[in-house]
Amino acid sequence: MSGPKIAAACLLALLLAGCAAGGVESGTAAHSGVLSVFLLGLWHGIIAPVTLLVEIGHKLWPQTIPWDIRFYETRANSIVYDVGFFLGLGGGPTIVFRRPWRRTA
C-alpha cells in the first residue's frame, strides 16, 4: 500500500471510531432491541483495535479528544452484546485486511 492509501485508511478508521463505546448514542443503543445490541457489540469488536489506540492516546494526552472513549460499552449488560463484541473482535480486522487465498498448481 502506498502512503496516501494508508493515510486514507487511518482517517476512515478514526472517523468510524466516532461510533465507539462511551458516547450517549452508544449508551442509548445498548438498551434497544436484541438485534441492535448485537450489531452494536459487533461494531465495537470490529473497531476495537482503533479504539484501543485512541483510548491510549487519550490517556497520554487527555485534552486531545473532547469526549469520553471506552474500549467496551459498560452500559450494555447483555450476553448478546458480548457475543457480538467477541465475534467482531475475532473476525472484523482479519476480514478487512485479509488477502484472497490462491492455490498454486
N, C-alpha and C positions, 0 to 999 in steps of 0.2 A: 504494500500500500504506500502511496505517496503521502507527503506531508499534508497537503490540503485535504485529502480524504480522511486522514487520521484526525485532523483538527475538526472537520465537519462531523465525524462520528462522535468525538468527545463533546462537541457543542450540542448535538442532538441528544446524547445521553444525559447531559446536565439539564436540558430543557425537559426531558421526560422524567427526570428525578424530581421535578416540581410537584409531582403527584406522590411524593414519598410519605412515609408514615409520620405522624405527629401533627399534621395540619387539621384544621377544623373540618374540611371536606372529608378527609380520611376517617376522622372520628365519627362523622355522621354516616358514612357508608359502612362503617364497621357494625352498625346496628340495623342494617337493612335486611333484605331477604337473603336466603341461603346462597343463591347464585351470585349475588352482588358481593357477599362476604368472601366467597371462594375466589372470584375474579380479583378482588382486592388483594387477597393473600398471594395469588398467582403473580399479580403485577409487582407486589412488593418483593417477592422472591426473585423475579427476573431482574429488577433494578437494584438488588441488594449489593452487588459489588460496587456500583457507582455511589450508592447511598452511604456505604461504609467509608469510602474515600472522602465524601463530602462531610460526613459526621466527624471524621478525624481532623479534617481541615477546620471545621467549626470549633472543635475543642482547642486546637492550637491557636487559632486567630478568632476569638469569639465575636468580634464586631463585623466580620465579613458578610455574614448572612443574617438578614433581619428576622428570619423565622426559625422555629424550632424544628430540627431534623432528627428523626429517630430511625434506627435500623429496622425496627419491628413495631407494629401497631399494638400498643399495650391495651388499648380500649377494645380490641377485638378478642373477646374471651370465648372463642368458639373453636371447636375441633376442625370445622370446615375451613376457617382461615388458616389454621396450622397446616392442614393438608395442602391447600393451595400454595402457601408460602414455601413449603419444602419441595413441592413439585416444580415451582418456578425457580427456586434456588438450584435444584439439581439439573433441570433441563433448559432453563432460559438462556443463560450465557453460552452454553455449548451449542445450542441450536443456531444462535446468531453468528458465531464465529467459526462454525464447522464447515470444512470444505467437503464437497461431494466426494464420496469414496469411489475410486475407479479400480477395476481389476485390470491387471496387465496379463495379457495372454502370451 
